[in-house]
Amino acid sequence: MKGRSILFTAFLFLAGWQKTSYAQSVHTDILRELKITQTLIGNADTLQPVNAYLIKGKNWNLGLSPIAINQLYNSDLPIGYNLGSAIAAKGYQVQIAGGIEANIGRHLHIKLNPEFVSAQNEDFEQFSQILGDRVWANYYQFLNTIDLPSKIVEGPYQKLFPGQSHITYQFKKFEAGLSTENLWWGPGWKNALVMSYNAPGFLHASFKTIKPIQTKIGQFSGQWVGGTLAESGVLPPRIYSAYNGTFLYQPKPTDNRFMTGMHLSWQPKWTPDLTIGYSAVSYFYGNDFKSPLDLIPVFNSGNKASLGAFFASYKLPKEKAEIYLEYGAKSPNFRRAYVAGFRKLFPTKHDAYIQFAVELTQMQAQNAELIRDPNSWYTDAYVQQGYTHWGKTIGAGIGPGSNSQNIELAWVKGKNKIGFQFERLRHNSDFYYLAFEPIGDYRRHWIDLSSSANATIDLKHFLIAARVQLTRTYNYQWLVIQTDPNNYFQPSNEYLNLGGGLSIMFRL
């Protein structure tokens, strides 16, 4: 058993040094959103990192990576996703990133860019103890199939991550190597079904294209990755609870957990503004690795969990607009999810634009037969940690069974941006329908309504991003406390959370 795990790890290491495919990656969520806007304007290349090489040799050079300090704050609740190595926490938090990088010859590139996170991680209300044993039994149907704690650790949190580090070798149009960088697959703005910036980057071998491959029918790009996933190590609450004579808590296997994934895209020759593609992943325990075919996520024999998504985006360069869709399926039962969006820039005076963007994400099950089945996206009855890394989903940050709607209106000029964003987030409707819909309690949808003001300012060597956000939460943790017998739908268990962020990136 252990031999198979060692063999698999060795194979991943070696496979990372073969040839490749393509997936664009930007190292912070702020830069990713800027890149989306700059691509619509037609200035995407202006966001390439500016590196100052401090030492230069004949065939090599050494320099500093951009230094970033991200500060986050939540007054009452741990609100936030797409945070990477930072966590959703109550109180103040800081994330610091920076490092060095070197080019050796024309092909070898090394980057060491660790990230340090320190959070107050104050206490907050969690799943209520006053809910009945049957509700807790339903809740455990999710807790036993995913490693997604509401709180990563008790007390202050400090952790050092390898961050956006890699060692890669480039050859012609290909790149191969080892990396702990975050990846984003798909056209989404706020969510991506298969790979996003929600969790910290995981150690993976990568094989990708750095330039599209030209063919008679258009351009092809892609990426293959294979890596290891870590669990949070956090036990769920009330592990000694029982229901109908059975303990609710099911200990998760401690075997090493691996994943393989691929991301392919095609720009047809006849419609170059259209991009269509497919992303897929498999994740499994090391003991279930049987053959090299297990490294390809479309071959899902044996005890493996998998999910995949088709995507398409269509750009209208003259209108400076884009429409996109990502549509995914998860076995068994082909649970579906989707991300759909539209964004457009309206020209104004002095080379400025007004940006309008809207995105809808639905992870909730699609019909009554499945909606009461806790086999949601990112959960799995066999791979009980689910599709997670360090206790966070690797795909859409809103999490299993959740739906969200996002709108943005912003003024944009160059890399400067000032705007407003609005979000409605309904948490894990799959759990709601499992636990509360059968008894006809229609009040308990856990809803977050968020409004935020955002600004990004480019000051030569500094990129500064600030955010202030107000979130009104209704029926937090699906809890309703009836105080007015004459008002069945009275507001209940509400919070008003003040959130904020200040990020400063320094580029030489």
C-alpha positions as a printed NumPy array, in Angstrom:
array([[  0.   ,   0.   ,   0.   ],
       [  2.7  ,   2.494,   1.021],
       [  4.737,   1.406,  -1.991],
       [  1.954,   2.491,  -4.337],
       [  1.842,   5.934,  -2.682],
       [  5.619,   6.323,  -3.031],
       [  5.439,   5.175,  -6.649],
       [  2.672,   7.656,  -7.389],
       [  4.596,  10.54 ,  -5.809],
       [  7.697,   9.655,  -7.808],
       [  5.658,   9.461, -10.992],
       [  4.229,  12.926, -10.339],
       [  7.73 ,  14.332,  -9.855],
       [  9.003,  12.843, -13.09 ],
       [  5.88 ,  13.631, -15.09 ],
       [  6.245,  17.299, -14.234],
       [  9.429,  17.408, -16.313],
       [  7.935,  16.23 , -19.583],
       [  5.947,  18.45 , -22.023],
       [  2.84 ,  20.607, -21.411],
       [ -0.466,  22.492, -21.974],
       [ -1.819,  25.987, -21.153],
       [ -3.763,  27.745, -18.394],
       [ -3.231,  31.407, -17.598],
       [ -2.466,  32.088, -13.926],
       [ -2.167,  35.368, -12.039],
       [ -0.903,  35.223,  -8.482],
       [ -3.442,  37.286,  -6.576],
       [ -7.175,  37.707,  -6.953],
       [ -6.696,  41.454,  -7.318],
       [ -4.375,  41.022, -10.285],
       [ -6.719,  38.425, -11.788],
       [ -9.664,  40.865, -11.749],
       [ -7.428,  43.581, -13.197],
       [ -6.336,  41.227, -15.959],
       [ -9.965,  40.505, -16.87 ],
       [-10.606,  44.239, -17.326],
       [ -7.344,  44.943, -19.134],
       [ -8.029,  42.068, -21.552],
       [-11.348,  43.656, -22.509],
       [ -9.585,  46.997, -23.045],
       [ -6.846,  45.283, -25.051],
       [ -3.955,  45.962, -22.646],
       [ -3.495,  42.562, -21.   ],
       [  0.268,  42.58 , -21.566],
       [  0.68 ,  45.638, -19.315],
       [  0.036,  43.452, -16.268],
       [  3.086,  41.28 , -16.702],
       [  5.237,  41.333, -13.512],
       [  8.068,  43.858, -13.443],
       [ 11.176,  42.224, -11.994],
       [ 14.417,  43.951, -11.052],
       [ 17.35 ,  41.621, -11.435],
       [ 19.815,  42.547,  -8.716],
       [ 22.611,  40.227,  -9.804],
       [ 23.387,  39.267, -13.365],
       [ 25.813,  36.659, -14.619],
       [ 26.71 ,  35.528, -18.088],
       [ 23.86 ,  33.006, -18.369],
       [ 21.825,  33.709, -15.248],
       [ 20.244,  36.454, -13.157],
       [ 18.726,  36.815,  -9.692],
       [ 16.071,  39.288,  -8.594],
       [ 13.188,  40.082,  -6.277],
       [  9.56 ,  39.094,  -6.812],
       [  6.842,  41.701,  -6.117],
       [  6.246,  42.15 ,  -2.382],
       [  2.588,  42.099,  -1.303],
       [  0.937,  42.883,   2.048],
       [ -2.767,  42.032,   2.266],
       [ -4.756,  43.09 ,   5.321],
       [ -8.281,  41.815,   6.005],
       [-10.865,  42.525,   8.681],
       [-14.304,  41.157,   9.662],
       [-16.222,  42.567,  12.616],
       [-18.607,  39.683,  13.422],
       [-18.412,  36.756,  10.993],
       [-15.715,  34.947,   8.95 ],
       [-16.843,  36.257,   5.558],
       [-14.752,  35.889,   2.416],
       [-13.605,  33.485,  -0.286],
       [-10.932,  33.327,  -3.012],
       [ -8.448,  34.211,  -0.265],
       [ -5.762,  31.667,  -1.153],
       [ -3.565,  31.048,   1.868],
       [ -5.495,  33.61 ,   3.951],
       [ -8.532,  32.33 ,   5.839],
       [-12.11 ,  33.447,   6.369],
       [-11.794,  34.726,   9.952],
       [-13.329,  37.151,  12.401],
       [-11.021,  39.992,  13.414],
       [ -7.832,  41.308,  11.843],
       [ -5.611,  39.289,   9.501],
       [ -2.474,  39.964,   7.485],
       [ -0.931,  38.021,   4.617],
       [  2.627,  38.827,   3.513],
       [  4.182,  37.497,   0.315],
       [  7.499,  38.061,  -1.405],
       [ 10.668,  36.327,  -2.443],
       [ 13.305,  35.868,  -5.093],
       [ 13.437,  34.45 ,  -8.574],
       [ 16.2  ,  33.436, -10.926],
       [ 16.656,  32.574, -14.592],
       [ 19.376,  30.056, -15.359],
       [ 20.168,  29.885, -19.023],
       [ 17.268,  30.377, -21.408],
       [ 15.076,  27.574, -20.09 ],
       [ 15.255,  27.123, -16.312],
       [ 13.292,  29.417, -13.994],
       [ 13.188,  29.228, -10.188],
       [ 10.877,  31.266,  -8.007],
       [ 10.66 ,  31.151,  -4.203],
       [  7.69 ,  33.257,  -3.133],
       [  6.404,  32.119,   0.292],
       [  3.301,  33.526,   1.99 ],
       [  2.91 ,  34.121,   5.723],
       [ -0.558,  34.437,   7.266],
       [ -1.388,  35.715,  10.745],
       [ -5.007,  36.066,  11.904],
       [ -6.69 ,  36.963,  15.192],
       [ -9.276,  34.305,  14.353],
       [-11.696,  35.388,  17.073],
       [-14.628,  33.235,  18.215],
       [-17.96 ,  33.484,  16.406],
       [-21.295,  31.685,  16.411],
       [-21.212,  28.27 ,  14.745],
       [-23.817,  25.575,  13.999],
       [-26.324,  25.828,  16.825],
       [-26.43 ,  23.339,  19.679],
       [-30.175,  23.992,  20.102],
       [-31.048,  22.373,  16.771],
       [-32.489,  18.88 ,  17.221],
       [-30.661,  15.562,  16.921],
       [-32.267,  14.832,  13.54 ],
       [-30.931,  18.116,  12.114],
       [-27.491,  17.311,  13.488],
       [-27.721,  13.87 ,  11.855],
       [-28.467,  15.569,   8.519],
       [-25.627,  18.021,   9.11 ],
       [-23.228,  15.142,   9.667],
       [-24.111,  13.702,   6.277],
       [-22.129,  16.658,   4.952],
       [-19.459,  16.765,   7.664],
       [-18.609,  13.112,   6.975],
       [-18.101,  13.674,   3.236],
       [-16.001,  16.844,   3.142],
       [-13.201,  18.492,   5.124],
       [-14.727,  21.958,   5.372],
       [-14.57 ,  23.236,   8.968],
       [-16.299,  26.516,   9.756],
       [-13.216,  27.459,  11.789],
       [ -9.731,  26.301,  10.79 ],
       [ -8.257,  26.357,  14.285],
       [ -9.132,  27.628,  17.758],
       [ -7.364,  30.795,  18.817],
       [ -4.875,  32.914,  16.845],
       [ -3.754,  31.439,  13.517],
       [ -0.268,  31.658,  12.04 ],
       [  1.075,  29.624,   9.147],
       [  3.819,  29.819,   6.534],
       [  2.977,  28.513,   3.052],
       [  5.312,  27.966,   0.071],
       [  2.978,  30.317,  -1.804],
       [  3.523,  31.211,  -5.455],
       [  6.743,  29.224,  -5.855],
       [  7.896,  27.038,  -8.723],
       [ 10.788,  25.503, -10.579],
       [ 10.089,  25.2  , -14.307],
       [ 11.818,  24.313, -17.535],
       [ 10.675,  25.865, -20.809],
       [ 11.21 ,  24.306, -24.208],
       [  9.747,  25.86 , -27.363],
       [  5.995,  26.269, -26.629],
       [  5.999,  24.113, -23.522],
       [  6.767,  24.384, -19.834],
       [  7.14 ,  21.649, -17.227],
       [  7.978,  21.722, -13.558],
       [  6.956,  21.631,  -9.926],
       [  4.868,  24.37 ,  -8.362],
       [  2.759,  25.43 ,  -5.395],
       [  1.144,  28.306,  -7.303],
       [ -2.593,  28.884,  -7.352],
       [ -4.421,  27.998, -10.558],
       [ -7.644,  29.398, -12.006],
       [ -9.358,  27.391, -14.729],
       [-12.352,  28.799, -16.559],
       [-13.731,  32.206, -17.576],
       [-15.487,  33.061, -14.291],
       [-15.076,  36.348, -12.435],
       [-16.06 ,  35.325,  -8.879],
       [-16.258,  31.533,  -9.1  ],
       [-14.731,  28.651, -11.027],
       [-16.151,  25.137, -10.765],
       [-12.935,  23.106, -10.992],
       [ -9.943,  25.263, -10.021],
       [ -9.906,  28.656,  -8.308],
       [ -7.914,  30.789,  -5.862],
       [-10.116,  29.809,  -2.913],
       [ -7.654,  27.398,  -1.255],
       [ -3.891,  27.717,  -0.813],
       [ -1.867,  26.46 ,  -3.737],
       [ -1.022,  22.751,  -3.491],
       [  2.193,  21.013,  -4.468],
       [  1.823,  19.756,  -8.027],
       [  3.725,  18.715, -11.096],
       [  2.654,  20.695, -14.136],
       [  2.874,  20.161, -17.867],
       [  1.481,  23.029, -19.949],
       [  1.741,  25.112, -23.068],
       [  3.1  ,  28.637, -22.714],
       [  2.111,  29.516, -26.273],
       [ -0.944,  28.21 , -28.133],
       [ -0.401,  25.383, -30.596],
       [ -1.486,  26.404, -34.087],
       [ -3.389,  23.862, -36.201],
       [ -5.547,  23.904, -39.308],
       [ -8.683,  24.198, -37.189],
       [ -7.461,  26.791, -34.707],
       [ -5.377,  27.263, -31.556],
       [ -5.142,  24.731, -28.748],
       [ -3.86 ,  25.291, -25.237],
       [ -3.944,  23.264, -22.055],
       [ -2.443,  22.061, -18.824],
       [ -2.071,  18.805, -16.919],
       [ -1.367,  18.795, -13.191],
       [ -0.893,  16.081, -10.605],
       [ -0.432,  16.861,  -6.959],
       [ -1.019,  16.184,  -3.286],
       [ -3.818,  17.569,  -1.121],
       [ -3.654,  18.284,   2.608],
       [ -6.459,  18.036,   5.143],
       [ -7.218,  20.576,   7.829],
       [ -6.855,  18.203,  10.786],
       [ -9.874,  19.879,  12.413],
       [-12.433,  17.548,  13.991],
       [-16.12 ,  18.402,  13.514],
       [-18.227,  19.436,  16.544],
       [-20.053,  16.954,  18.778],
       [-18.116,  13.914,  17.58 ],
       [-19.682,  11.763,  20.322],
       [-23.268,  12.551,  19.299],
       [-25.569,   9.679,  18.355],
       [-28.874,   9.412,  16.497],
       [-31.086,   6.316,  16.509],
       [-28.37 ,   4.433,  18.348],
       [-25.61 ,   5.247,  15.831],
       [-22.657,   7.593,  16.297],
       [-22.856,  10.449,  13.804],
       [-19.128,  11.031,  13.414],
       [-17.292,   8.83 ,  10.917],
       [-13.498,   9.199,  11.18 ],
       [-11.911,  10.069,   7.871],
       [ -9.125,   7.873,   6.426],
       [ -5.635,   9.232,   7.038],
       [ -4.186,   7.979,   3.728],
       [ -2.367,  10.439,   1.484],
       [ -4.738,  12.129,  -0.939],
       [ -3.806,  12.914,  -4.536],
       [ -5.403,  14.658,  -7.485],
       [ -4.891,  14.824, -11.219],
       [ -6.44 ,  17.417, -13.461],
       [ -6.434,  18.762, -16.977],
       [ -7.58 ,  21.96 , -18.627],
       [ -7.963,  22.193, -22.41 ],
       [ -9.108,  25.1  , -24.562],
       [ -9.661,  25.656, -28.28 ],
       [-10.042,  28.854, -30.282],
       [-11.62 ,  27.812, -33.611],
       [-10.001,  29.195, -36.737],
       [-13.335,  30.425, -38.044],
       [-14.365,  32.287, -34.87 ],
       [-11.153,  33.432, -33.14 ],
       [-13.06 ,  35.403, -30.504],
       [-14.698,  32.191, -29.267],
       [-12.9  ,  29.975, -26.743],
       [-14.346,  26.624, -25.751],
       [-12.812,  24.02 , -23.49 ],
       [-13.017,  21.417, -20.79 ],
       [-11.606,  21.036, -17.273],
       [-11.625,  17.839, -15.232],
       [-10.128,  16.47 , -12.009],
       [ -9.982,  13.176, -10.169],
       [ -8.985,  12.875,  -6.53 ],
       [ -8.272,   9.697,  -4.633],
       [ -6.268,   8.056,  -1.878],
       [ -2.743,   6.917,  -2.645],
       [ -3.641,   3.288,  -1.964],
       [ -6.111,   3.43 ,  -4.865],
       [ -3.481,   4.366,  -7.432],
       [ -3.305,   1.313,  -9.708],
       [ -1.803,   2.301, -13.067],
       [ -0.48 ,   5.283, -15.076],
       [ -3.982,   5.69 , -16.539],
       [ -5.036,   6.967, -13.112],
       [ -3.018,  10.096, -13.896],
       [ -5.54 ,  11.056, -16.578],
       [ -8.741,  12.361, -14.97 ],
       [-11.03 ,  11.051, -17.723],
       [-10.216,   7.468, -16.675],
       [-12.112,   7.023, -13.427],
       [-11.905,   3.327, -12.703],
       [-11.806,   2.204,  -9.093],
       [-12.386,   4.237,  -5.947],
       [-12.   ,   7.767,  -7.259],
       [-14.051,  10.923,  -7.084],
       [-14.27 ,  13.145, -10.144],
       [-15.863,  16.256, -11.543],
       [-15.582,  18.152, -14.785],
       [-16.869,  21.22 , -16.58 ],
       [-17.231,  22.485, -20.136],
       [-16.774,  26.205, -20.662],
       [-17.153,  28.764, -23.425],
       [-16.445,  32.471, -23.666],
       [-17.13 ,  34.82 , -26.535],
       [-15.42 ,  38.187, -26.75 ],
       [-16.715,  41.112, -28.753],
       [-13.573,  43.292, -29.144],
       [-15.302,  46.247, -30.799],
       [-17.931,  46.365, -28.063],
       [-15.314,  45.57 , -25.386],
       [-17.617,  42.896, -23.997],
       [-17.599,  39.205, -23.152],
       [-20.212,  36.565, -22.381],
       [-19.24 ,  33.246, -20.795],
       [-20.555,  30.004, -19.362],
       [-19.034,  27.151, -17.384],
       [-21.248,  24.066, -17.008],
       [-20.124,  21.152, -14.884],
       [-21.162,  17.638, -13.943],
       [-20.141,  15.443, -11.023],
       [-20.584,  11.685, -10.766],
       [-22.465,   9.773,  -9.527],
       [-25.933,  10.981, -10.535],
       [-24.428,  13.721, -12.722],
       [-24.986,  16.56 , -10.285],
       [-24.646,  19.731, -12.289],
       [-23.467,  23.244, -11.541],
       [-22.866,  26.334, -13.62 ],
       [-21.228,  29.75 , -13.698],
       [-22.626,  32.237, -16.24 ],
       [-21.644,  35.839, -16.724],
       [-21.424,  38.944, -18.855],
       [-19.134,  41.966, -18.699],
       [-18.832,  45.089, -20.83 ],
       [-16.877,  48.337, -20.875],
       [-18.632,  51.564, -21.913],
       [-16.151,  54.22 , -23.157],
       [-16.222,  57.642, -21.491],
       [-13.967,  60.69 , -21.704],
       [-10.173,  60.745, -21.314],
       [ -9.602,  57.042, -22.164],
       [-11.735,  55.898, -19.23 ],
       [-14.534,  53.313, -19.125],
       [-17.556,  52.332, -17.085],
       [-17.465,  48.583, -16.457],
       [-20.623,  46.558, -15.913],
       [-20.331,  42.896, -14.9  ],
       [-22.803,  40.29 , -13.71 ],
       [-22.245,  36.654, -12.752],
       [-24.565,  33.857, -11.588],
       [-23.281,  30.71 ,  -9.878],
       [-25.462,  27.737,  -8.972],
       [-24.145,  24.717,  -7.068],
       [-27.542,  23.58 ,  -5.735],
       [-28.888,  20.241,  -7.007],
       [-31.086,  20.483, -10.061],
       [-34.163,  18.446,  -9.125],
       [-36.201,  17.174,  -6.181],
       [-34.764,  13.656,  -6.391],
       [-31.211,  14.9  ,  -5.915],
       [-31.857,  17.971,  -3.803],
       [-32.346,  15.883,  -0.64 ],
       [-29.232,  13.814,  -1.363],
       [-26.148,  15.25 ,   0.388],
       [-23.875,  14.053,  -2.434],
       [-23.145,  17.664,  -3.361],
       [-20.372,  19.214,  -5.409],
       [-16.957,  18.781,  -3.743],
       [-18.282,  16.098,  -1.336],
       [-17.679,  12.377,  -1.642],
       [-18.773,   9.378,   0.419],
       [-15.538,   7.451,  -0.269],
       [-12.882,  10.195,  -0.449],
       [-14.284,  11.703,   2.715],
       [-12.184,  14.884,   2.715],
       [-13.864,  15.804,  -0.567],
       [-12.327,  18.164,  -3.09 ],
       [-10.543,  20.349,  -0.55 ],
       [ -7.066,  21.485,   0.453],
       [ -6.282,  22.724,   3.98 ],
       [-10.006,  22.745,   4.79 ],
       [-11.117,  24.881,   1.817],
       [-12.768,  23.957,  -1.477],
       [-10.423,  24.076,  -4.451],
       [-13.245,  25.038,  -6.826],
       [-15.997,  27.598,  -6.249],
       [-15.42 ,  29.412,  -2.973],
       [-19.133,  29.669,  -2.153],
       [-19.031,  25.938,  -1.37 ],
       [-21.278,  22.884,  -1.862],
       [-24.962,  23.432,  -2.567],
       [-24.63 ,  27.234,  -2.606],
       [-25.854,  29.818,  -5.117],
       [-24.651,  33.372,  -5.681],
       [-25.435,  36.399,  -7.826],
       [-22.828,  39.152,  -8.299],
       [-23.048,  42.586,  -9.948],
       [-20.298,  45.164, -10.413],
       [-20.385,  48.767, -11.628],
       [-16.988,  50.489, -11.811],
       [-15.021,  53.358, -13.349],
       [-11.799,  52.17 , -15.012],
       [ -8.851,  54.095, -16.371],
       [ -5.641,  52.219, -17.097],
       [ -4.959,  50.059, -14.041],
       [ -6.996,  52.368, -11.811],
       [-10.473,  51.272, -10.834],
       [-13.181,  52.563,  -8.481],
       [-16.472,  50.74 ,  -8.182],
       [-19.213,  48.981,  -6.298],
       [-20.019,  45.292,  -6.051],
       [-23.2  ,  43.602,  -4.843],
       [-23.63 ,  39.934,  -3.965],
       [-26.463,  37.693,  -2.83 ],
       [-25.206,  34.37 ,  -1.475],
       [-27.446,  31.5  ,  -0.387],
       [-25.463,  28.975,   1.643],
       [-25.743,  25.213,   0.996],
       [-29.309,  24.825,  -0.21 ],
       [-28.686,  21.077,  -0.489],
       [-28.429,  20.918,   3.303],
       [-31.451,  23.177,   3.752],
       [-33.658,  20.938,   1.591],
       [-32.343,  17.807,   3.287],
       [-32.877,  19.076,   6.83 ],
       [-35.787,  21.539,   6.779],
       [-37.868,  21.243,   3.604],
       [-39.408,  17.838,   4.589],
       [-40.949,  19.433,   7.706],
       [-42.25 ,  22.408,   5.737],
       [-40.038,  25.027,   7.402],
       [-39.491,  27.477,   4.564],
       [-37.899,  30.262,   6.633],
       [-34.408,  28.934,   7.144],
       [-32.5  ,  29.799,   3.986],
       [-29.175,  31.245,   5.138],
       [-28.719,  34.384,   3.01 ],
       [-25.887,  36.931,   2.837],
       [-26.518,  40.279,   1.128],
       [-23.246,  42.165,   0.596],
       [-22.43 ,  45.615,  -0.745],
       [-18.85 ,  46.77 ,  -1.155],
       [-16.94 ,  49.798,  -2.384],
       [-13.613,  48.971,  -4.047],
       [-10.682,  50.955,  -5.374],
       [ -7.467,  49.904,  -7.118],
       [ -4.792,  52.556,  -7.666],
       [ -1.611,  52.171,  -9.71 ],
       [  1.241,  54.358,  -8.421],
       [  4.237,  53.399, -10.565],
       [  5.983,  50.881,  -8.274],
       [  2.942,  50.398,  -6.02 ],
       [ -0.401,  48.775,  -6.699],
       [ -2.87 ,  49.592,  -3.912],
       [ -6.283,  47.961,  -3.515],
       [ -8.838,  48.89 ,  -0.845],
       [-12.29 ,  47.496,  -0.028],
       [-15.056,  48.293,   2.448],
       [-17.923,  45.802,   2.647],
       [-21.197,  45.585,   4.568],
       [-22.886,  42.189,   4.779],
       [-26.372,  41.617,   6.183],
       [-26.787,  37.95 ,   7.108],
       [-30.219,  36.41 ,   7.577],
       [-30.893,  33.103,   9.374],
       [-27.19 ,  32.618,  10.034],
       [-26.315,  28.897,  10.179],
       [-29.97 ,  28.156,   9.199],
       [-31.122,  29.142,  12.699],
       [-34.575,  30.652,  13.321],
       [-35.595,  31.845,  16.78 ],
       [-39.348,  32.516,  16.931],
       [-40.111,  35.476,  19.244],
       [-43.281,  36.83 ,  17.576],
       [-46.017,  34.145,  17.281],
       [-47.934,  36.375,  14.86 ],
       [-45.053,  36.762,  12.388],
       [-43.972,  33.395,  11.008],
       [-41.449,  34.948,   8.617],
       [-39.943,  37.377,  11.096],
       [-36.243,  38.16 ,  10.554],
       [-34.142,  35.869,  12.704],
       [-30.522,  35.387,  13.747],
       [-29.31 ,  38.404,  11.817],
       [-25.831,  39.896,  11.719],
       [-24.443,  43.059,  10.186],
       [-20.779,  42.443,   9.413],
       [-18.339,  45.212,   8.563],
       [-15.525,  43.904,   6.415],
       [-12.56 ,  45.519,   4.774],
       [ -9.283,  44.948,   3.054],
       [ -6.15 ,  46.887,   2.165],
       [ -3.543,  45.375,  -0.149],
       [ -0.258,  46.938,  -1.178],
       [  1.988,  45.402,  -3.829],
       [  5.462,  46.782,  -4.413],
       [  7.15 ,  46.152,  -7.756],
       [ 10.707,  47.287,  -8.477]])
